[in-house]
Amino acid sequence: MSIPGFAFVPQTLRVPVGTRVTWTNDHSVAHTVSSRDDLFDTDTFSSGATFSYTFNESGTFEYYCRIHPFMTAEIIVE
Ligand SMILES: [Cu+2]
């Protein structure tokens, strides 16, 4: 997962159960990667930082940036 600007790319990612997903902030601006379900939260996530989370349950996991709440995306774990 990349944060190249004011969006998460890709916006929807489908992965099998047990996948470790890594986000990288490729933007010059700080963001957060924050689960709607409180599963994970990076707090302020600076330019160049990476964050990983392993999805061990199936479902649709929405997340967003708390600094820019219009930045939303989802991980679909199958
Ligand atoms: Cu942001």
N, CA, C, O and the ligand as a Tripos MOL2 file, in Angstrom:
@<TRIPOS>MOLECULE
protein
  313   311    79     0     0
PROTEIN
NO_CHARGES

@<TRIPOS>ATOM
      1 N           0.8530   -1.1830    0.0000 N.3       1 MET1
      2 CA          0.0000    0.0000    0.0000 C.3       1 MET1
      3 C           0.8860    1.2300    0.0000 C.2       1 MET1
      4 O           1.8860    1.2980    0.7150 O.2       1 MET1
      5 N           0.5020    2.1970   -0.8130 N.am      2 SER2
      6 CA          1.2700    3.4290   -0.8860 C.3       2 SER2
      7 C           0.3790    4.6120   -0.5510 C.2       2 SER2
      8 O          -0.8360    4.5710   -0.7420 O.2       2 SER2
      9 N           1.0030    5.6590   -0.0500 N.am      3 ILE3
     10 CA          0.3160    6.9350    0.1270 C.3       3 ILE3
     11 C           1.1110    7.9420   -0.7080 C.2       3 ILE3
     12 O           1.9830    8.6360   -0.1860 O.2       3 ILE3
     13 N           0.8060    8.0150   -2.0030 N.am      4 PRO4
     14 CA          1.5780    8.8940   -2.8790 C.3       4 PRO4
     15 C           1.1230   10.3470   -2.8130 C.2       4 PRO4
     16 O           1.8150   11.2430   -3.2960 O.2       4 PRO4
     17 N          -0.0230   10.5730   -2.2240 N.am      5 GLY5
     18 CA         -0.5860   11.9210   -2.1490 C.3       5 GLY5
     19 C          -1.7140   11.8760   -1.1440 C.2       5 GLY5
     20 O          -1.6080   11.1960   -0.1240 O.2       5 GLY5
     21 N          -2.7990   12.5930   -1.4160 N.am      6 PHE6
     22 CA         -3.9230   12.6090   -0.4930 C.3       6 PHE6
     23 C          -4.8840   11.4600   -0.7990 C.2       6 PHE6
     24 O          -6.0920   11.6630   -0.9270 O.2       6 PHE6
     25 N          -4.3290   10.2500   -0.9160 N.am      7 ALA7
     26 CA         -5.1400    9.0600   -1.1710 C.3       7 ALA7
     27 C          -4.2950    7.8200   -0.8730 C.2       7 ALA7
     28 O          -3.0670    7.8480   -0.9470 O.2       7 ALA7
     29 N          -4.9920    6.7330   -0.5330 N.am      8 PHE8
     30 CA         -4.3320    5.4330   -0.3800 C.3       8 PHE8
     31 C          -4.4320    4.6960   -1.7070 C.2       8 PHE8
     32 O          -5.4860    4.6900   -2.3430 O.2       8 PHE8
     33 N          -3.3390    4.0790   -2.1210 N.am      9 VAL9
     34 CA         -3.3030    3.3640   -3.3960 C.3       9 VAL9
     35 C          -2.7910    1.9460   -3.1610 C.2       9 VAL9
     36 O          -1.7140    1.7670   -2.5920 O.2       9 VAL9
     37 N          -3.5690    0.9070   -3.6040 N.am     10 PRO10
     38 CA         -4.9040    1.0170   -4.1920 C.3      10 PRO10
     39 C          -5.9560    1.3100   -3.1250 C.2      10 PRO10
     40 O          -5.7200    1.1170   -1.9330 O.2      10 PRO10
     41 N          -7.1060    1.7730   -3.5690 N.am     11 GLN11
     42 CA         -8.1730    2.1120   -2.6310 C.3      11 GLN11
     43 C          -8.8050    0.8510   -2.0400 C.2      11 GLN11
     44 O          -9.2290    0.8410   -0.8840 O.2      11 GLN11
     45 N          -8.8620   -0.1950   -2.8370 N.am     12 THR12
     46 CA         -9.3490   -1.4910   -2.3530 C.3      12 THR12
     47 C          -8.2810   -2.5280   -2.6440 C.2      12 THR12
     48 O          -7.7860   -2.6320   -3.7670 O.2      12 THR12
     49 N          -7.9300   -3.2990   -1.6120 N.am     13 LEU13
     50 CA         -6.9460   -4.3660   -1.7800 C.3      13 LEU13
     51 C          -7.5610   -5.6630   -1.2670 C.2      13 LEU13
     52 O          -8.0590   -5.7210   -0.1430 O.2      13 LEU13
     53 N          -7.5240   -6.7050   -2.1000 N.am     14 ARG14
     54 CA         -8.0200   -8.0300   -1.6980 C.3      14 ARG14
     55 C          -6.8280   -8.9210   -1.4000 C.2      14 ARG14
     56 O          -5.9140   -9.0510   -2.2150 O.2      14 ARG14
     57 N          -6.8490   -9.5320   -0.2250 N.am     15 VAL15
     58 CA         -5.7350  -10.4060    0.1720 C.3      15 VAL15
     59 C          -6.2860  -11.6480    0.8520 C.2      15 VAL15
     60 O          -7.3990  -11.6130    1.3770 O.2      15 VAL15
     61 N          -5.5330  -12.7480    0.8570 N.am     16 PRO16
     62 CA         -5.9390  -13.9130    1.6310 C.3      16 PRO16
     63 C          -5.6980  -13.7100    3.1260 C.2      16 PRO16
     64 O          -4.8620  -12.9000    3.5270 O.2      16 PRO16
     65 N          -6.4390  -14.4540    3.9390 N.am     17 VAL17
     66 CA         -6.2530  -14.4160    5.3900 C.3      17 VAL17
     67 C          -4.7870  -14.7090    5.7100 C.2      17 VAL17
     68 O          -4.1680  -15.5790    5.0980 O.2      17 VAL17
     69 N          -4.2530  -13.9800    6.6620 N.am     18 GLY18
     70 CA         -2.8740  -14.1830    7.0860 C.3      18 GLY18
     71 C          -1.8710  -13.2850    6.3920 C.2      18 GLY18
     72 O          -0.6720  -13.3670    6.6580 O.2      18 GLY18
     73 N          -2.3550  -12.4230    5.4970 N.am     19 THR19
     74 CA         -1.4480  -11.5450    4.7560 C.3      19 THR19
     75 C          -0.9790  -10.3870    5.6290 C.2      19 THR19
     76 O          -1.7580   -9.7690    6.3550 O.2      19 THR19
     77 N           0.3030  -10.1200    5.5360 N.am     20 ARG20
     78 CA          0.8730   -8.9460    6.1970 C.3      20 ARG20
     79 C           0.8940   -7.8230    5.1670 C.2      20 ARG20
     80 O           1.5680   -7.9150    4.1410 O.2      20 ARG20
     81 N           0.1550   -6.7750    5.4520 N.am     21 VAL21
     82 CA          0.0510   -5.6330    4.5400 C.3      21 VAL21
     83 C           0.9470   -4.5170    5.0690 C.2      21 VAL21
     84 O           0.9340   -4.2070    6.2600 O.2      21 VAL21
     85 N           1.7160   -3.9250    4.1800 N.am     22 THR22
     86 CA          2.6120   -2.8220    4.5630 C.3      22 THR22
     87 C           2.2180   -1.5530    3.8280 C.2      22 THR22
     88 O           2.0090   -1.5540    2.6150 O.2      22 THR22
     89 N           2.1240   -0.4890    4.5750 N.am     23 TRP23
     90 CA          1.8610    0.8430    4.0100 C.3      23 TRP23
     91 C           3.1550    1.6500    4.0430 C.2      23 TRP23
     92 O           3.9290    1.5640    4.9960 O.2      23 TRP23
     93 N           3.3720    2.4180    3.0110 N.am     24 THR24
     94 CA          4.5080    3.3460    2.9710 C.3      24 THR24
     95 C           3.9830    4.7420    2.6640 C.2      24 THR24
     96 O           3.1970    4.9320    1.7360 O.2      24 THR24
     97 N           4.4200    5.6980    3.4420 N.am     25 ASN25
     98 CA          4.0320    7.0820    3.1570 C.3      25 ASN25
     99 C           5.0340    7.6840    2.1720 C.2      25 ASN25
    100 O           6.1280    8.0990    2.5530 O.2      25 ASN25
    101 N           4.6430    7.7210    0.9180 N.am     26 ASP26
    102 CA          5.4890    8.2710   -0.1420 C.3      26 ASP26
    103 C           5.2140    9.7520   -0.3870 C.2      26 ASP26
    104 O           5.7380   10.3440   -1.3300 O.2      26 ASP26
    105 N           4.4030   10.3280    0.4540 N.am     27 HIS27
    106 CA          4.0040   11.7300    0.2990 C.3      27 HIS27
    107 C           4.8990   12.5980    1.1870 C.2      27 HIS27
    108 O           5.4980   12.1120    2.1460 O.2      27 HIS27
    109 N           4.9770   13.8690    0.8580 N.am     28 SER28
    110 CA          5.7720   14.8060    1.6660 C.3      28 SER28
    111 C           5.0430   15.2300    2.9390 C.2      28 SER28
    112 O           5.6240   15.8780    3.8090 O.2      28 SER28
    113 N           3.7690   14.8620    3.0400 N.am     29 VAL29
    114 CA          2.9000   15.2900    4.1320 C.3      29 VAL29
    115 C           2.6490   14.1080    5.0730 C.2      29 VAL29
    116 O           2.5660   12.9680    4.6150 O.2      29 VAL29
    117 N           2.5280   14.3580    6.3600 N.am     30 ALA30
    118 CA          2.2080   13.3000    7.3220 C.3      30 ALA30
    119 C           0.7410   12.8920    7.2070 C.2      30 ALA30
    120 O          -0.1280   13.7210    6.9390 O.2      30 ALA30
    121 N           0.4810   11.5970    7.4150 N.am     31 HIS31
    122 CA         -0.8730   11.0450    7.3950 C.3      31 HIS31
    123 C          -1.0100   10.0870    8.5760 C.2      31 HIS31
    124 O          -0.0780    9.9230    9.3640 O.2      31 HIS31
    125 N          -2.1820    9.4540    8.6900 N.am     32 THR32
    126 CA         -2.3120    8.3130    9.6020 C.3      32 THR32
    127 C          -2.9550    7.1790    8.8230 C.2      32 THR32
    128 O          -3.6410    7.4040    7.8260 O.2      32 THR32
    129 N          -2.7280    5.9720    9.2850 N.am     33 VAL33
    130 CA         -3.4160    4.7860    8.7660 C.3      33 VAL33
    131 C          -4.2180    4.2620    9.9530 C.2      33 VAL33
    132 O          -3.6760    3.6150   10.8480 O.2      33 VAL33
    133 N          -5.5170    4.5520    9.9440 N.am     34 SER34
    134 CA         -6.3480    4.3440   11.1250 C.3      34 SER34
    135 C          -7.5540    3.4810   10.7920 C.2      34 SER34
    136 O          -8.3860    3.8390    9.9590 O.2      34 SER34
    137 N          -7.6310    2.3450   11.4560 N.am     35 SER35
    138 CA         -8.7340    1.4070   11.2590 C.3      35 SER35
    139 C         -10.0340    1.9870   11.7850 C.2      35 SER35
    140 O         -10.0420    2.6050   12.8500 O.2      35 SER35
    141 N         -11.1320    1.8020   11.0670 N.am     36 ARG36
    142 CA        -12.4530    2.2110   11.5670 C.3      36 ARG36
    143 C         -12.8690    1.3460   12.7550 C.2      36 ARG36
    144 O         -13.6760    1.7610   13.5870 O.2      36 ARG36
    145 N         -12.3100    0.1420   12.8220 N.am     37 ASP37
    146 CA        -12.6670   -0.8080   13.8820 C.3      37 ASP37
    147 C         -11.6630   -0.7820   15.0350 C.2      37 ASP37
    148 O         -11.7000   -1.6470   15.9110 O.2      37 ASP37
    149 N         -10.7710    0.2020   15.0370 N.am     38 ASP38
    150 CA         -9.7490    0.3170   16.0820 C.3      38 ASP38
    151 C          -8.8090   -0.8800   16.1290 C.2      38 ASP38
    152 O          -8.2710   -1.2060   17.1880 O.2      38 ASP38
    153 N          -8.6070   -1.5340   14.9920 N.am     39 LEU39
    154 CA         -7.6650   -2.6550   14.9540 C.3      39 LEU39
    155 C          -6.2350   -2.1590   14.9090 C.2      39 LEU39
    156 O          -5.3380   -2.7730   15.4860 O.2      39 LEU39
    157 N          -6.0240   -1.0510   14.2260 N.am     40 PHE40
    158 CA         -4.6770   -0.5030   14.0940 C.3      40 PHE40
    159 C          -4.7730    0.9990   13.9110 C.2      40 PHE40
    160 O          -5.7850    1.5320   13.4560 O.2      40 PHE40
    161 N          -3.6890    1.6650   14.2780 N.am     41 ASP41
    162 CA         -3.6320    3.1210   14.1340 C.3      41 ASP41
    163 C          -2.1650    3.5170   14.1950 C.2      41 ASP41
    164 O          -1.4730    3.2080   15.1650 O.2      41 ASP41
    165 N          -1.6980    4.1920   13.1740 N.am     42 THR42
    166 CA         -0.2850    4.5660   13.1570 C.3      42 THR42
    167 C           0.0030    5.7990   13.9820 C.2      42 THR42
    168 O           1.1650    6.0960   14.2590 O.2      42 THR42
    169 N          -1.0370    6.5310   14.3840 N.am     43 ASP43
    170 CA         -0.7990    7.8720   14.8770 C.3      43 ASP43
    171 C          -0.1780    8.6540   13.7190 C.2      43 ASP43
    172 O          -0.3240    8.2330   12.5720 O.2      43 ASP43
    173 N           0.4850    9.7350   13.9580 N.am     44 THR44
    174 CA          1.0240   10.5220   12.8330 C.3      44 THR44
    175 C           2.1340    9.7370   12.1430 C.2      44 THR44
    176 O           3.0760    9.2620   12.7780 O.2      44 THR44
    177 N           1.9980    9.6170   10.8490 N.am     45 PHE45
    178 CA          2.7910    8.7130   10.0360 C.3      45 PHE45
    179 C           3.5480    9.5930    9.0340 C.2      45 PHE45
    180 O           2.9940   10.0460    8.0320 O.2      45 PHE45
    181 N           4.8160    9.8150    9.3340 N.am     46 SER46
    182 CA          5.5940   10.8170    8.5870 C.3      46 SER46
    183 C           5.9720   10.3360    7.2060 C.2      46 SER46
    184 O           5.8610    9.1510    6.8900 O.2      46 SER46
    185 N           6.4150   11.2570    6.4000 N.am     47 SER47
    186 CA          6.9360   10.9460    5.0770 C.3      47 SER47
    187 C           8.0590    9.9210    5.1930 C.2      47 SER47
    188 O           8.9680   10.0800    6.0070 O.2      47 SER47
    189 N           7.9950    8.8770    4.3840 N.am     48 GLY48
    190 CA          9.0240    7.8420    4.3810 C.3      48 GLY48
    191 C           8.8050    6.7200    5.3640 C.2      48 GLY48
    192 O           9.5140    5.7150    5.3110 O.2      48 GLY48
    193 N           7.8330    6.8600    6.2730 N.am     49 ALA49
    194 CA          7.5900    5.8260    7.2760 C.3      49 ALA49
    195 C           6.8660    4.6260    6.6690 C.2      49 ALA49
    196 O           6.1540    4.7560    5.6730 O.2      49 ALA49
    197 N           7.0560    3.4590    7.2820 N.am     50 THR50
    198 CA          6.3040    2.2760    6.8760 C.3      50 THR50
    199 C           5.5940    1.7010    8.1020 C.2      50 THR50
    200 O           6.0210    1.8850    9.2410 O.2      50 THR50
    201 N           4.5090    1.0070    7.8270 N.am     51 PHE51
    202 CA          3.6960    0.3890    8.8790 C.3      51 PHE51
    203 C           3.1480   -0.9140    8.3280 C.2      51 PHE51
    204 O           2.7130   -0.9730    7.1780 O.2      51 PHE51
    205 N           3.1670   -1.9640    9.1480 N.am     52 SER52
    206 CA          2.6450   -3.2610    8.7030 C.3      52 SER52
    207 C           1.6120   -3.7850    9.6840 C.2      52 SER52
    208 O           1.7030   -3.5600   10.8910 O.2      52 SER52
    209 N           0.6340   -4.4840    9.1440 N.am     53 TYR53
    210 CA         -0.3910   -5.1370    9.9750 C.3      53 TYR53
    211 C          -0.7600   -6.4530    9.3100 C.2      53 TYR53
    212 O          -0.9230   -6.5180    8.0920 O.2      53 TYR53
    213 N          -0.8920   -7.4960   10.1120 N.am     54 THR54
    214 CA         -1.2480   -8.8150    9.5920 C.3      54 THR54
    215 C          -2.7360   -9.0600    9.8140 C.2      54 THR54
    216 O          -3.2320   -8.9630   10.9370 O.2      54 THR54
    217 N          -3.4390   -9.3770    8.7330 N.am     55 PHE55
    218 CA         -4.8840   -9.6270    8.7900 C.3      55 PHE55
    219 C          -5.1300  -11.1230    8.9520 C.2      55 PHE55
    220 O          -4.9680  -11.8960    8.0080 O.2      55 PHE55
    221 N          -5.5200  -11.5180   10.1530 N.am     56 ASN56
    222 CA         -5.7020  -12.9370   10.4660 C.3      56 ASN56
    223 C          -7.1600  -13.3720   10.4470 C.2      56 ASN56
    224 O          -7.4650  -14.5350   10.7100 O.2      56 ASN56
    225 N          -8.0640  -12.4390   10.1360 N.am     57 GLU57
    226 CA         -9.4830  -12.7930   10.0490 C.3      57 GLU57
    227 C         -10.0310  -12.2740    8.7340 C.2      57 GLU57
    228 O          -9.5840  -11.2480    8.2220 O.2      57 GLU57
    229 N         -11.0000  -12.9880    8.1950 N.am     58 SER58
    230 CA        -11.6280  -12.5290    6.9670 C.3      58 SER58
    231 C         -12.6060  -11.3930    7.2710 C.2      58 SER58
    232 O         -13.1080  -11.2720    8.3890 O.2      58 SER58
    233 N         -12.8630  -10.5760    6.2730 N.am     59 GLY59
    234 CA        -13.8010   -9.4780    6.4320 C.3      59 GLY59
    235 C         -13.3480   -8.2820    5.6250 C.2      59 GLY59
    236 O         -12.3330   -8.3200    4.9300 O.2      59 GLY59
    237 N         -14.1290   -7.2170    5.7340 N.am     60 THR60
    238 CA        -13.7980   -5.9590    5.0670 C.3      60 THR60
    239 C         -13.3670   -4.9700    6.1390 C.2      60 THR60
    240 O         -14.1160   -4.6790    7.0710 O.2      60 THR60
    241 N         -12.1610   -4.4620    5.9950 N.am     61 PHE61
    242 CA        -11.5730   -3.5920    7.0070 C.3      61 PHE61
    243 C         -11.3460   -2.2130    6.3960 C.2      61 PHE61
    244 O         -10.4460   -2.0110    5.5800 O.2      61 PHE61
    245 N         -12.1850   -1.2770    6.8120 N.am     62 GLU62
    246 CA        -12.0650    0.0850    6.3080 C.3      62 GLU62
    247 C         -11.0900    0.8590    7.1830 C.2      62 GLU62
    248 O         -11.0030    0.6500    8.3930 O.2      62 GLU62
    249 N         -10.3670    1.7490    6.5400 N.am     63 TYR63
    250 CA         -9.4650    2.6110    7.2990 C.3      63 TYR63
    251 C          -9.4170    3.9850    6.6410 C.2      63 TYR63
    252 O          -9.9170    4.1770    5.5320 O.2      63 TYR63
    253 N          -8.8150    4.9250    7.3350 N.am     64 TYR64
    254 CA         -8.8170    6.3060    6.8530 C.3      64 TYR64
    255 C          -7.6330    7.0460    7.4660 C.2      64 TYR64
    256 O          -6.8860    6.5040    8.2800 O.2      64 TYR64
    257 N          -7.4890    8.2810    7.0540 N.am     65 CYS65
    258 CA         -6.4640    9.1640    7.6300 C.3      65 CYS65
    259 C          -7.1700   10.1230    8.5730 C.2      65 CYS65
    260 O          -8.0880   10.8320    8.1620 O.2      65 CYS65
    261 N          -6.7540   10.1530    9.8300 N.am     66 ARG66
    262 CA         -7.4260   11.0300   10.8000 C.3      66 ARG66
    263 C          -7.1340   12.5040   10.5480 C.2      66 ARG66
    264 O          -7.9090   13.3670   10.9610 O.2      66 ARG66
    265 N          -6.0240   12.8020    9.8740 N.am     67 ILE67
    266 CA         -5.6870   14.1980    9.5670 C.3      67 ILE67
    267 C          -6.5080   14.6830    8.3660 C.2      67 ILE67
    268 O          -6.9160   15.8420    8.3070 O.2      67 ILE67
    269 N          -6.7390   13.7810    7.4190 N.am     68 HIS68
    270 CA         -7.4920   14.1050    6.2000 C.3      68 HIS68
    271 C          -8.5920   13.0470    6.0640 C.2      68 HIS68
    272 O          -8.4110   12.0730    5.3330 O.2      68 HIS68
    273 N          -9.7130   13.2150    6.7440 N.am     69 PRO69
    274 CA        -10.7240   12.1470    6.8370 C.3      69 PRO69
    275 C         -11.3510   11.7450    5.4970 C.2      69 PRO69
    276 O         -12.0000   10.7030    5.3950 O.2      69 PRO69
    277 N         -11.1520   12.5770    4.4800 N.am     70 PHE70
    278 CA        -11.6470   12.1850    3.1470 C.3      70 PHE70
    279 C         -10.7980   11.0810    2.5380 C.2      70 PHE70
    280 O         -11.1940   10.4810    1.5380 O.2      70 PHE70
    281 N          -9.6530   10.8070    3.1150 N.am     71 MET71
    282 CA         -8.7990    9.7130    2.6260 C.3      71 MET71
    283 C          -9.3010    8.4070    3.2340 C.2      71 MET71
    284 O          -9.0510    8.1310    4.4070 O.2      71 MET71
    285 N         -10.0040    7.6090    2.4450 N.am     72 THR72
    286 CA        -10.5400    6.3540    2.9360 C.3      72 THR72
    287 C         -10.1360    5.2380    1.9740 C.2      72 THR72
    288 O          -9.8930    5.4750    0.7910 O.2      72 THR72
    289 N         -10.0710    4.0260    2.5050 N.am     73 ALA73
    290 CA         -9.7360    2.8660    1.6960 C.3      73 ALA73
    291 C         -10.1450    1.6260    2.4760 C.2      73 ALA73
    292 O         -10.5920    1.7180    3.6200 O.2      73 ALA73
    293 N          -9.9880    0.4640    1.8490 N.am     74 GLU74
    294 CA        -10.4000   -0.7640    2.5190 C.3      74 GLU74
    295 C          -9.4980   -1.9250    2.1120 C.2      74 GLU74
    296 O          -8.9380   -1.9660    1.0160 O.2      74 GLU74
    297 N          -9.3860   -2.8670    3.0490 N.am     75 ILE75
    298 CA         -8.7110   -4.1330    2.7950 C.3      75 ILE75
    299 C          -9.7820   -5.2080    2.8960 C.2      75 ILE75
    300 O         -10.4670   -5.3100    3.9130 O.2      75 ILE75
    301 N          -9.9270   -6.0010    1.8560 N.am     76 ILE76
    302 CA        -10.8770   -7.1170    1.8770 C.3      76 ILE76
    303 C         -10.0650   -8.3960    2.0590 C.2      76 ILE76
    304 O          -9.2540   -8.7570    1.2060 O.2      76 ILE76
    305 N         -10.2940   -9.0690    3.1760 N.am     77 VAL77
    306 CA         -9.5350  -10.2670    3.5160 C.3      77 VAL77
    307 C         -10.4420  -11.4730    3.2810 C.2      77 VAL77
    308 O         -11.5230  -11.5740    3.8610 O.2      77 VAL77
    309 N          -9.9830  -12.3880    2.4190 N.am     78 GLU78
    310 CA        -10.8410  -13.5010    1.9840 C.3      78 GLU78
    311 C         -10.2280  -14.8400    2.3990 C.2      78 GLU78
    312 O         -10.8010  -15.8940    2.1230 O.2      78 GLU78
    313 CU         -3.7410   12.2160    5.5120 Cu       79 CU79
@<TRIPOS>BOND
     1     1     2 1
     2     2     3 1
     3     3     4 2
     4     3     5 am
     5     5     6 1
     6     6     7 1
     7     7     8 2
     8     7     9 am
     9     9    10 1
    10    10    11 1
    11    11    12 2
    12    11    13 am
    13    13    14 1
    14    14    15 1
    15    15    16 2
    16    15    17 am
    17    17    18 1
    18    18    19 1
    19    19    20 2
    20    19    21 am
    21    21    22 1
    22    22    23 1
    23    23    24 2
    24    23    25 am
    25    25    26 1
    26    26    27 1
    27    27    28 2
    28    27    29 am
    29    29    30 1
    30    30    31 1
    31    31    32 2
    32    31    33 am
    33    33    34 1
    34    34    35 1
    35    35    36 2
    36    35    37 am
    37    37    38 1
    38    38    39 1
    39    39    40 2
    40    39    41 am
    41    41    42 1
    42    42    43 1
    43    43    44 2
    44    43    45 am
    45    45    46 1
    46    46    47 1
    47    47    48 2
    48    47    49 am
    49    49    50 1
    50    50    51 1
    51    51    52 2
    52    51    53 am
    53    53    54 1
    54    54    55 1
    55    55    56 2
    56    55    57 am
    57    57    58 1
    58    58    59 1
    59    59    60 2
    60    59    61 am
    61    61    62 1
    62    62    63 1
    63    63    64 2
    64    63    65 am
    65    65    66 1
    66    66    67 1
    67    67    68 2
    68    67    69 am
    69    69    70 1
    70    70    71 1
    71    71    72 2
    72    71    73 am
    73    73    74 1
    74    74    75 1
    75    75    76 2
    76    75    77 am
    77    77    78 1
    78    78    79 1
    79    79    80 2
    80    79    81 am
    81    81    82 1
    82    82    83 1
    83    83    84 2
    84    83    85 am
    85    85    86 1
    86    86    87 1
    87    87    88 2
    88    87    89 am
    89    89    90 1
    90    90    91 1
    91    91    92 2
    92    91    93 am
    93    93    94 1
    94    94    95 1
    95    95    96 2
    96    95    97 am
    97    97    98 1
    98    98    99 1
    99    99   100 2
   100    99   101 am
   101   101   102 1
   102   102   103 1
   103   103   104 2
   104   103   105 am
   105   105   106 1
   106   106   107 1
   107   107   108 2
   108   107   109 am
   109   109   110 1
   110   110   111 1
   111   111   112 2
   112   111   113 am
   113   113   114 1
   114   114   115 1
   115   115   116 2
   116   115   117 am
   117   117   118 1
   118   118   119 1
   119   119   120 2
   120   119   121 am
   121   121   122 1
   122   122   123 1
   123   123   124 2
   124   123   125 am
   125   125   126 1
   126   126   127 1
   127   127   128 2
   128   127   129 am
   129   129   130 1
   130   130   131 1
   131   131   132 2
   132   131   133 am
   133   133   134 1
   134   134   135 1
   135   135   136 2
   136   135   137 am
   137   137   138 1
   138   138   139 1
   139   139   140 2
   140   139   141 am
   141   141   142 1
   142   142   143 1
   143   143   144 2
   144   143   145 am
   145   145   146 1
   146   146   147 1
   147   147   148 2
   148   147   149 am
   149   149   150 1
   150   150   151 1
   151   151   152 2
   152   151   153 am
   153   153   154 1
   154   154   155 1
   155   155   156 2
   156   155   157 am
   157   157   158 1
   158   158   159 1
   159   159   160 2
   160   159   161 am
   161   161   162 1
   162   162   163 1
   163   163   164 2
   164   163   165 am
   165   165   166 1
   166   166   167 1
   167   167   168 2
   168   167   169 am
   169   169   170 1
   170   170   171 1
   171   171   172 2
   172   171   173 am
   173   173   174 1
   174   174   175 1
   175   175   176 2
   176   175   177 am
   177   177   178 1
   178   178   179 1
   179   179   180 2
   180   179   181 am
   181   181   182 1
   182   182   183 1
   183   183   184 2
   184   183   185 am
   185   185   186 1
   186   186   187 1
   187   187   188 2
   188   187   189 am
   189   189   190 1
   190   190   191 1
   191   191   192 2
   192   191   193 am
   193   193   194 1
   194   194   195 1
   195   195   196 2
   196   195   197 am
   197   197   198 1
   198   198   199 1
   199   199   200 2
   200   199   201 am
   201   201   202 1
   202   202   203 1
   203   203   204 2
   204   203   205 am
   205   205   206 1
   206   206   207 1
   207   207   208 2
   208   207   209 am
   209   209   210 1
   210   210   211 1
   211   211   212 2
   212   211   213 am
   213   213   214 1
   214   214   215 1
   215   215   216 2
   216   215   217 am
   217   217   218 1
   218   218   219 1
   219   219   220 2
   220   219   221 am
   221   221   222 1
   222   222   223 1
   223   223   224 2
   224   223   225 am
   225   225   226 1
   226   226   227 1
   227   227   228 2
   228   227   229 am
   229   229   230 1
   230   230   231 1
   231   231   232 2
   232   231   233 am
   233   233   234 1
   234   234   235 1
   235   235   236 2
   236   235   237 am
   237   237   238 1
   238   238   239 1
   239   239   240 2
   240   239   241 am
   241   241   242 1
   242   242   243 1
   243   243   244 2
   244   243   245 am
   245   245   246 1
   246   246   247 1
   247   247   248 2
   248   247   249 am
   249   249   250 1
   250   250   251 1
   251   251   252 2
   252   251   253 am
   253   253   254 1
   254   254   255 1
   255   255   256 2
   256   255   257 am
   257   257   258 1
   258   258   259 1
   259   259   260 2
   260   259   261 am
   261   261   262 1
   262   262   263 1
   263   263   264 2
   264   263   265 am
   265   265   266 1
   266   266   267 1
   267   267   268 2
   268   267   269 am
   269   269   270 1
   270   270   271 1
   271   271   272 2
   272   271   273 am
   273   273   274 1
   274   274   275 1
   275   275   276 2
   276   275   277 am
   277   277   278 1
   278   278   279 1
   279   279   280 2
   280   279   281 am
   281   281   282 1
   282   282   283 1
   283   283   284 2
   284   283   285 am
   285   285   286 1
   286   286   287 1
   287   287   288 2
   288   287   289 am
   289   289   290 1
   290   290   291 1
   291   291   292 2
   292   291   293 am
   293   293   294 1
   294   294   295 1
   295   295   296 2
   296   295   297 am
   297   297   298 1
   298   298   299 1
   299   299   300 2
   300   299   301 am
   301   301   302 1
   302   302   303 1
   303   303   304 2
   304   303   305 am
   305   305   306 1
   306   306   307 1
   307   307   308 2
   308   307   309 am
   309   309   310 1
   310   310   311 1
   311   311   312 2
@<TRIPOS>SUBSTRUCTURE
     1 MET1         2 RESIDUE 1 A MET
     2 SER2         6 RESIDUE 1 A SER
     3 ILE3        10 RESIDUE 1 A ILE
     4 PRO4        14 RESIDUE 1 A PRO
     5 GLY5        18 RESIDUE 1 A GLY
     6 PHE6        22 RESIDUE 1 A PHE
     7 ALA7        26 RESIDUE 1 A ALA
     8 PHE8        30 RESIDUE 1 A PHE
     9 VAL9        34 RESIDUE 1 A VAL
    10 PRO10       38 RESIDUE 1 A PRO
    11 GLN11       42 RESIDUE 1 A GLN
    12 THR12       46 RESIDUE 1 A THR
    13 LEU13       50 RESIDUE 1 A LEU
    14 ARG14       54 RESIDUE 1 A ARG
    15 VAL15       58 RESIDUE 1 A VAL
    16 PRO16       62 RESIDUE 1 A PRO
    17 VAL17       66 RESIDUE 1 A VAL
    18 GLY18       70 RESIDUE 1 A GLY
    19 THR19       74 RESIDUE 1 A THR
    20 ARG20       78 RESIDUE 1 A ARG
    21 VAL21       82 RESIDUE 1 A VAL
    22 THR22       86 RESIDUE 1 A THR
    23 TRP23       90 RESIDUE 1 A TRP
    24 THR24       94 RESIDUE 1 A THR
    25 ASN25       98 RESIDUE 1 A ASN
    26 ASP26      102 RESIDUE 1 A ASP
    27 HIS27      106 RESIDUE 1 A HIS
    28 SER28      110 RESIDUE 1 A SER
    29 VAL29      114 RESIDUE 1 A VAL
    30 ALA30      118 RESIDUE 1 A ALA
    31 HIS31      122 RESIDUE 1 A HIS
    32 THR32      126 RESIDUE 1 A THR
    33 VAL33      130 RESIDUE 1 A VAL
    34 SER34      134 RESIDUE 1 A SER
    35 SER35      138 RESIDUE 1 A SER
    36 ARG36      142 RESIDUE 1 A ARG
    37 ASP37      146 RESIDUE 1 A ASP
    38 ASP38      150 RESIDUE 1 A ASP
    39 LEU39      154 RESIDUE 1 A LEU
    40 PHE40      158 RESIDUE 1 A PHE
    41 ASP41      162 RESIDUE 1 A ASP
    42 THR42      166 RESIDUE 1 A THR
    43 ASP43      170 RESIDUE 1 A ASP
    44 THR44      174 RESIDUE 1 A THR
    45 PHE45      178 RESIDUE 1 A PHE
    46 SER46      182 RESIDUE 1 A SER
    47 SER47      186 RESIDUE 1 A SER
    48 GLY48      190 RESIDUE 1 A GLY
    49 ALA49      194 RESIDUE 1 A ALA
    50 THR50      198 RESIDUE 1 A THR
    51 PHE51      202 RESIDUE 1 A PHE
    52 SER52      206 RESIDUE 1 A SER
    53 TYR53      210 RESIDUE 1 A TYR
    54 THR54      214 RESIDUE 1 A THR
    55 PHE55      218 RESIDUE 1 A PHE
    56 ASN56      222 RESIDUE 1 A ASN
    57 GLU57      226 RESIDUE 1 A GLU
    58 SER58      230 RESIDUE 1 A SER
    59 GLY59      234 RESIDUE 1 A GLY
    60 THR60      238 RESIDUE 1 A THR
    61 PHE61      242 RESIDUE 1 A PHE
    62 GLU62      246 RESIDUE 1 A GLU
    63 TYR63      250 RESIDUE 1 A TYR
    64 TYR64      254 RESIDUE 1 A TYR
    65 CYS65      258 RESIDUE 1 A CYS
    66 ARG66      262 RESIDUE 1 A ARG
    67 ILE67      266 RESIDUE 1 A ILE
    68 HIS68      270 RESIDUE 1 A HIS
    69 PRO69      274 RESIDUE 1 A PRO
    70 PHE70      278 RESIDUE 1 A PHE
    71 MET71      282 RESIDUE 1 A MET
    72 THR72      286 RESIDUE 1 A THR
    73 ALA73      290 RESIDUE 1 A ALA
    74 GLU74      294 RESIDUE 1 A GLU
    75 ILE75      298 RESIDUE 1 A ILE
    76 ILE76      302 RESIDUE 1 A ILE
    77 VAL77      306 RESIDUE 1 A VAL
    78 GLU78      310 RESIDUE 1 A GLU
    79 CU79       313 GROUP 0 **** ****
